[in-house]
Amino acid sequence: MQSQQIVVSGAGIAGLTAAIAFSDLGFRVRVYDRSPVLEEVGAGLQLSPNATRILDRLGVLDIVRPSAVQPEAVVLRDAATLNERARVPLGAAADQRWKAPYLVAHRADLQNALLRRARESALIEITLGATVIDAEVQPDGVAVSVEQAGFTSEVEGMLFVAADGVWSNSRHLVGPDGKSRFTGELAWRTTISSDSDIGRHFVALCSPTVVTTFLHSGFHLVAYPVRAGAAINLVAFTPGVAIAEQWSGTTDAGALRHAMAGTAPELLRIVDEAAPWTVWPLHTADASHPWTRDGSIALIGDAAHAMTPFAAQGAAMAIEDAWTLANAVAAASDRPKALAEWEAVRKQRVARVARRGALNHLAWHATGPVALARNMFLKLKSPNSLAADLDWLYGWMPPGWTDEERL
């Protein structure tokens, strides 16, 4: 039985997706998470078609969809004038173009859907309040040390999957440098009720059925509906200094308001009245470092390649990692070789996504002549042309899938 057992650290999006993917292929999976309860950490996330087609195959999409929203478009607006600069059609157009839906959801709703699906499997065992502290490669697999309630036990398996996030405790197991690095950017997050005074003000400002990004040289703000439209997720990105590696509590939005100098008063009102804001320091992990070791340990999601969120692909990359890893292991006759090949292919994909995020950040924070050139470029691009630029990203399918296997 141990020869077919997978040990996973982390019960977030990456870890739970991996557990489901492996169990669907017949593997027994043991998942450990250091949190005693799985709390609603984070806020909204965007699930592009490259992620939703996998969630559908895993039986998760139908669970999360009632609480998610299918936006009609991604819209770019000038934060000072509120003028629309560009629009990428989604909704039915996304279904038709990429053969899978583009959804926005609360992170907790996706995690709960994954958790519900995982608990339906007799092959998955989830243990909370347990921390993986070490993993030792053995000739026939790996021995994982787990600490719980002051006691340490050992669990054996064929593969240890580290899906424990940006501040991974397991990253050092495959490489010499296990620390993430602060990017110099802060993410300011909050959600507002759609039927509150400030929610109605937002709806009057721009459509609640789209993903809106407000562009400004000192910040950018992304807004979209979550919780089946009952709430609006807001996240702003500004330069900042490093803070504690954890979610903070109530945060003074003065620094955010300062970064938004010159912004339309209607937008500033949202910042003032949408409090409390939670600040998250954006950390990245060097994706060029190793992700696998000896065919017995693999990093996925933020543990492997935490990236900035400017391509809105963090969750999608974790989901892609989990699916492709499980299928690579299931098909492998030589597991070390299979994991090395999986890592090489995934690194190419993740690097391209990271470059797209860097380009978005540069364009959204442009000023002076660069901003003028950006606006002219966007003016000349049709909505269909902007969508076509994303075919490589949203139209991606796992290796071996055919058009008939799309949604």
Secondary structure, DSSP 8 states (H G I E B T S, - for coil): -GGGEEEEE--SHHHHHHHHHHHHTT-EEEEEESSSS----S-EEEE-HHHHHHHHHTT-HHHHGGGSB--SEEEEEETTT--EEEEEE-HHHHHHHHSS--EEEEHHHHHHHHHHHHHT-TTEEEEESEEEEEEEEETTEEEEEEEETTEEEEEEESEEEE---TT-SSGGGTSS----EEEEEEEEEEEEETTSHHHHHHHHHS-TTSEEEEE-SS-EEEEEEEGGGTEEEEEEEEE-----SS--SSB-THHHHHHTTT--HHHHHHHHHS--BEEEEEEE--TTS--EETTTEEE-THHHH---STTS-HHHHHHHHHHHHHHHHHH-SSHHHHHHHHHHHHHHHHHHHHHHHHHHHHHHT--HHHHHHHHHHHHHS-HHHHHHTTHHHHT---TT--GGG--
